[in-house]
Amino acid sequence: MAEDFATNVGFLLTDSARLLRKRFDQRARGIGVTRPQWRVLFSVARFPGINQARLAEMLEVEPITLCRLIDRMEQAGMVRRDADPADRRARLLFITEAGKPLLEKLKNTACNLHTEIMGDFSREELQSLTGMLTRIRDKLSEQGGELDERRVNG
């Protein structure tokens, strides 16, 4: 018997993530950042020195698409590319000093949105939700569904 979409965990996760991204996009646009740009900024902040090929894999975009985006972000002063000492063809990505305040604004926006959305949940409910989501993510990662963080920088 087919499960009702209203109670299907996969559907609820996907739809909630879609709505969260949409709400965050609206706020990020207010500070002059597009979704592809904030995804790059958060990813490079999480993995400083990540190379473009691994970032493209992590963001699930074509390398040429990411390259063009990085070109524009580099021209805007948000990120910089450094030569990879281990591979002359590769470039390592870092957030610039000029990009750091923008990242801080995005982090504050994310914190405010989190507080707005999760403010009605008790501490116990949030711990329970976080625990369950972590278990789901870990289970999917075990099955090869996500880029292994250990591979990102080494």
N, C-alpha and C positions, 0 to 999 in steps of 0.2 A: 504494500500500500504506500502510495506516495505521501511523503510528509508535507504538511501545509507550509507554504513559504513563510508565513507569519511566525512559525515556531522552528524553522530550520536554522540550525546554528550557523552553517556556512553562509546562508543567505543573509542572516542578521549581521554577521561579521563583515561581509562584503559591503552591504548597504550602509552600515554604520561608518565604515572606513571611507566610503564614497562621500557621504554627507560631511564627515569631518574634514576631508580634503577640500571639499567645496567651500565650507565655512572658512577654513584657513586661507584658501586662495583669495577670497574676498578681502580679507584683512591684509594679506601680504601685498596685494595689488595697491592697497592704500599707502604702502611704504615703498612702492615702485619695484616690486619683485614678482616675477612670474613663477608658476609652479615648477617648470623645469629648472629655473635658477635656484629656487629655495631647496629643491631636492639635491642639487649639486652642492650648494653651500653646507647643508646639514651633513651630507655624506663626506665631504672633504674635511669638515670639522671633526667628524667621528673617526675618520681614517686619514690623518694628515700624511701626505706623501703617497697616496694611492695613485696608481698609474691609470691612464685613461682607459685602457682596455678592460681592466678590472672594474672600474667605475661604470663603464657602459654595461658590463655584464650584471652588476649589482642593480643598476637602475632599469635594466631590461630595455635598453635602447640600442640602436645601431651605432657602432663606433663613429661613423661619419657624421651622424646626427649630433652626437655628443661633442665631437671635434668642433663643429660649427658653433654650438652653444658656448663651449669653452672659449672659442675665439672672441665671441661677443662679450663674454664675462671678463675676459682678460683685458679687452679694450676699455671696458667700463671700470677697470681697476679692482674688481671683486676677488679675482684669483690670479695666481701666477703659475707658470709651468717652469719646472727646473729639469735639467737633463738628469736622466737616471744613470748613475755611475756604473751600474751593472749592465746596462743595455742602452747603447747610444741612440737607438731608434725610439726608445720610450721616453715619455715625459711624466714627471711626478707633479701632482697638484697640491697646492697650498693656498690657504686663504691669505690675502694680503692684509697689511695694516689698515688700508682703507676699507677692506671688506669686513673686518672684525666688528665695527659698530653696526653694520647692517645685519650681521649674524646675531648680535645681541638684541637688536630690535625684533628679529624673527623669533628668537628664543622667548623674549618677553611676551610676544603675541601668542606663542604656543602655550606658555604658562597661564596667561589670562584666559585663553579659550578652554584649557583643561579645567581651570577653577570654575568657569561658567558652566561647563557640561557636567563635571563630576561633583559640584558643590553640594548637591542634595544627597549624595551617597555617604553612608557612615564609613568610618575608618575600616571596620570589619568587612563591609561590602567591597570596598576598594581593594583590600588585601585579597579577598576571595576572588574577585574578578581578575586581578593581576596574576594570581597564582594559576587560575584556569587558562588564561590567555598564554601564559608562559609555557604551560604544559602542551597546549595545542601547537604553539610555534616550535617547541623542541621536538615534538613528535614529527612534524612536517620536515624539520631540518634533518632529522635522522634518516628520513626517506629520500634525501637528496633534493629537497625542494628549495634550498637557499644556499647562497654563497657562504662558504665557511669563513668566518671572520679571521681565523688564523692564516688563511691563504691571502688575505688582502694585502698585508704588508710584509710578507716574508714567507 
